[in-house]
Structures are given as C-alpha cells and as structure tokens.
Amino acid sequence: MVLLAQFLGALYGLMAVIFGAFGAHALKNRFSDSQLKSFETGIRYQMYHAILLLVLSFNLNLETSLERYIIYSFIIGIFLFSFSIYALTFSASKGKKLRFLGPITPIGGIFLVAGWAMLLYYFVQNLL
C-alpha cells in the first residue's frame, strides 16, 4: 500500500508538471481563458494532492483501514476530479463538450473532501 501511494503520488505529480507545461505553452492558443482556468484548477488540485499522497505515504504506516481509506479517497478523488476537468476542457475546445463528465468532477471533489475529513478524524483520534 505504501508503494502504491508513493508510485501514484509521484506519477500524479509528474503528470501535473507535464500538463502544466503543456497548458502554458500548447493550449493557451486553443483554449479560451475560462477553459485555461479550469484546466489550471485541475492541475493545481492534482499537484497538491500528489504531494499529500507522498507525504502521507512516508508518515503513515498505512496498516489500518482508516489510513488505507484516506489514501484511496485521495487517489480516486484526484483521478475523478482532475481528469474529468481535463476531458471537459479538451472536449469543449473542440466544440464537442462531453456533458456526461460534468457530474464526475464533483464526485471526485467529494472523494477529496472525504479524504481530508478522514485525515482530520485520524489526527483528532490520536490527540484524544
């Protein structure tokens, strides 16, 4: 589990840098300002949570079910949230917006919120 979190944290971080460079250079002429801002939001959230996955994987044992649920929530949340934004912005820039992806983004956000809530619970439980 630790290796999975480290691998995906590094992969998501790598992809965020690549997508960020791609967005800053190749997409600024293809995307509207609104689409670029959405794309950048996906990148920002992906990078924040990639770093979080790495930090957690080096600081938690990931042996309890709560610790694993936290990691899984972030892994799934990153994928659903950020990658649905990427797909929505690319499809919209081609005039064929994939509307069925619209509800996926908030579901990814719910996973991210759940991960943070469980992480808070983990810390509070250890304080008491």
Secondary structure, DSSP 8 states (H G I E B T S, - for coil): -HHHHHHHHHHHHHHHHHHHHHHHHTSTTTS-HHHHHHHHHHHHHHHHHHHHHHHHHHH----SHHHHHHHHHHHHHHHHHHHHHHHHHHHHHTT---GGGTTHHHHHHHHHHHHHHHHHHHHHHHH-
